[in-house]
Every structure is written in structure tokens, then in C-alpha cells.
């Protein structure tokens, strides 16, 4: 029975600007923020285009921090990055 299984590893997609990270359903594990300056912000949308479907509202990330975000995105995943922010979104293996 795998009903309580938790993934602690996955595949990553690097980002340095706002981008569509996934088109289609996916499961996010978290986000590693490697760099953040100049009033950085991140927001996550359950969408394939920006502007709709906010699931994680805008927050101020700190460099050198992993944010666990075990969230299913049934439509897709758009990451909106403000200021200067870079990192890696980590997804559950498919």
C-alpha cells in the first residue's frame, strides 16, 4: 500500500525569470532558491499562461532556501518571478 508514500527526490527545472515550468498535470515537491535580490518575489499558477489560477500567492524568497511545496497542478505550472530571483523547481518523478 503506497497511500502514505512521500517522495523526497525528483527532477528539477532551473529558472531565472517568469516561465511556464510544466504544460499539463504535475506534482511539485518544492523550490530551491539559489539567488534573490532587488525585491524578489515568486508566485505559482495552476495554468499554462500567466494571469489565472493562483495557487501560491506572491511571496518574498530568500536565497539559499528550500521551500517545500507538495502541490498537485492539474492544468500546468507557471512561475512568476519578480525582481532578481533564480532557482530550481523540483517535481515528483513521472
C-alpha positions as CSV (number, residue, x, y, z in Angstrom):
1,X,0.0,0.0,0.0
2,X,1.6,3.3,-1.1
3,X,-1.1,5.6,0.3
4,X,1.4,7.2,2.7
5,X,4.4,7.3,0.4
6,X,6.3,10.6,0.3
7,X,8.8,11.4,-2.5
8,X,11.9,13.1,-1.3
9,X,13.6,13.4,-4.7
10,X,12.6,14.4,-8.1
11,X,13.6,16.1,-11.3
12,X,14.5,19.8,-11.5
13,X,13.9,22.7,-13.9
14,X,16.0,25.7,-13.4
15,X,14.5,29.2,-13.7
16,X,15.9,32.8,-13.8
17,X,12.7,34.6,-14.9
18,X,8.9,34.1,-15.2
19,X,8.3,30.9,-17.2
20,X,5.9,28.0,-17.9
21,X,7.6,25.2,-16.0
22,X,5.1,22.5,-17.0
23,X,2.3,22.2,-19.5
24,X,-0.1,19.6,-18.2
25,X,-0.6,17.9,-14.9
26,X,2.3,17.7,-12.5
27,X,3.2,17.4,-8.8
28,X,5.6,20.0,-7.4
29,X,7.8,18.9,-4.5
30,X,9.3,22.3,-3.8
31,X,11.5,25.2,-4.9
32,X,15.2,25.7,-4.2
33,X,16.0,29.5,-4.4
34,X,19.7,29.9,-5.2
35,X,19.7,33.7,-5.7
36,X,17.4,36.5,-4.7
37,X,17.9,40.3,-4.7
38,X,16.3,43.5,-5.9
39,X,12.9,43.0,-4.2
40,X,12.4,39.3,-5.3
41,X,9.0,37.7,-5.5
42,X,7.7,34.3,-6.6
43,X,4.1,33.3,-7.4
44,X,2.8,29.9,-8.7
45,X,-0.2,29.5,-11.0
46,X,-2.1,26.4,-11.9
47,X,-2.2,27.4,-15.6
48,X,-0.3,27.3,-18.9
49,X,-0.4,31.1,-19.3
50,X,0.1,33.8,-16.7
51,X,-2.8,35.7,-15.2
52,X,-5.1,33.0,-13.9
53,X,-5.2,30.2,-11.4
54,X,-3.1,31.4,-8.5
55,X,-2.3,28.6,-6.1
56,X,0.6,30.1,-4.2
57,X,0.3,33.8,-3.9
58,X,3.3,36.1,-4.2
59,X,5.9,35.7,-1.5
60,X,9.5,37.1,-0.9
61,X,12.0,34.3,-1.3
62,X,15.4,34.2,0.5
63,X,18.5,32.9,-1.3
64,X,19.8,29.6,-0.1
65,X,16.4,28.4,1.0
66,X,14.4,25.3,0.0
67,X,10.6,25.8,0.1
68,X,8.7,22.5,0.4
69,X,5.5,22.9,-1.7
70,X,4.0,19.5,-2.2
71,X,1.2,20.7,-4.5
72,X,-0.6,19.0,-7.5
73,X,-1.1,21.2,-10.5
74,X,-3.8,19.7,-12.7
75,X,-3.5,22.2,-15.5
76,X,0.1,23.2,-15.6
77,X,2.6,25.3,-13.7
78,X,3.5,28.9,-14.4
79,X,6.1,30.5,-12.2
80,X,6.0,34.3,-11.9
81,X,9.3,35.8,-10.8
82,X,9.8,39.4,-9.9
83,X,12.9,41.3,-9.1
84,X,16.0,39.2,-9.4
85,X,15.4,35.6,-8.4
86,X,16.8,32.2,-9.6
87,X,16.5,28.7,-8.5
88,X,15.2,25.2,-9.3
89,X,11.6,23.9,-9.2
90,X,11.7,20.2,-8.2
91,X,8.9,17.9,-9.4
92,X,7.8,14.4,-8.4
93,X,9.2,11.8,-10.8
94,X,6.7,10.9,-13.6
